[in-house]
Amino acid sequence: MQYRHRQFGRPAVVSGIAMTAILTVLFFYAGRGQPLLMAIFAAALALEIVVHYLLSSLTVEVSADELSWHFGPCFWRRRVARSAIARVVGVRLPWWYGVGNESEVPDFRYPGT
């Protein structure tokens, strides 16, 4: 038995496109003739593209032996043995709860804690 689901975060994709556009405009217009400023904008643009690429999707996989999940291209991979899972309950959390925040959601534990 193998289950695999990849979910793309629309806000992450949209914000990535918006930030790329903003930083590109700043890079070409505001930094013209100022090498240090252009270098700062180029570094910020590169960092923004990498971070958005790494965090734009979440993949969950369930096999006969384990549950695993990772962001983007296998970034921050976590695994839990299925035998270590005591119970599973489906929940629908409001968007403001976030994911993995134990302090604000009663009786909610991030997988693996």
Order of alpha helices (4+ residues) and beta strands (2+ residues): beta-alpha-alpha-beta-beta-beta
